[in-house]
Amino acid sequence: MIETSEVDSGDKAMIILQSLICYLREKNVLSRADIEELRDRVEARMATPDMPCVPTIAAAAATEMRDLDDYCGRKYGGKHRRRAN
């Protein structure tokens, strides 16, 4: 068994947040459109130079969010968000 001190607190937080998003989607508290909106907000942080985050970490977070969005979409389905043209 892995000691809790051996696991990075950021990794633990990521697992908790991913689990929370999936749980809220499963209970229909979050819609697929909500998760897509969250993904877009995370991706927008990459393009905002005045945000206090490291660009490589923001890019990694955006990739994780895209993967989570894809996973939730396959597992729970739901309608995509409507896009204005």
C-alpha positions in Angstrom: 0.0 0.0 0.0 1.2 3.5 -0.8 1.8 5.8 2.1 -0.2 9.1 1.9 3.0 11.1 2.3 4.4 9.5 -0.9 1.6 10.8 -3.1 1.8 14.4 -4.3 -1.0 16.5 -2.9 -1.7 17.8 -6.4 -2.3 14.3 -7.6 -4.7 13.6 -4.8 -6.6 16.9 -5.5 -6.8 16.0 -9.2 -8.4 12.6 -8.4 -10.8 14.1 -6.0 -11.9 16.8 -8.5 -12.2 14.4 -11.4 -14.3 12.1 -9.2 -16.5 15.0 -8.0 -17.2 16.2 -11.6 -18.1 12.6 -12.7 -20.3 12.2 -9.6 -22.1 15.5 -10.2 -22.6 14.5 -13.9 -23.9 11.1 -12.9 -26.5 12.7 -10.6 -27.4 15.2 -13.3 -26.3 18.2 -11.3 -23.9 19.0 -14.1 -24.9 18.7 -17.7 -22.6 17.9 -20.6 -22.9 21.5 -21.6 -21.7 22.6 -18.1 -18.6 20.4 -18.5 -17.9 21.8 -21.9 -18.1 25.3 -20.5 -15.7 24.4 -17.7 -13.3 22.9 -20.3 -13.5 26.1 -22.4 -12.7 28.2 -19.2 -9.7 26.0 -18.4 -8.5 26.3 -22.1 -9.0 30.1 -21.9 -6.5 30.3 -19.0 -3.8 29.2 -21.5 -4.5 32.1 -23.7 -4.5 34.7 -20.9 -1.0 35.9 -20.3 -1.9 38.0 -17.2 -3.1 34.9 -15.3 -0.7 33.8 -12.5 -0.1 30.3 -13.8 2.7 28.6 -15.6 1.8 28.0 -19.2 2.9 24.4 -19.3 0.7 23.6 -16.2 -2.2 25.4 -17.8 -1.7 23.4 -21.0 -1.6 20.1 -19.0 -4.8 21.2 -17.1 -6.5 21.9 -20.4 -5.5 18.4 -21.7 -6.8 16.8 -18.5 -10.1 18.7 -18.8 -10.5 17.6 -22.5 -9.9 14.0 -21.5 -12.4 14.3 -18.7 -15.0 15.9 -21.0 -14.5 13.1 -23.5 -14.9 10.5 -20.8 -18.0 12.0 -19.3 -19.5 12.4 -22.8 -19.0 8.7 -23.6 -20.1 7.4 -20.2 -23.1 9.7 -19.5 -24.0 11.1 -22.8 -26.1 14.3 -22.9 -26.6 17.1 -25.3 -23.7 19.3 -26.4 -23.9 23.0 -25.7 -25.4 25.2 -28.4 -22.9 27.3 -30.1 -23.8 30.7 -31.5 -22.6 31.3 -35.1 
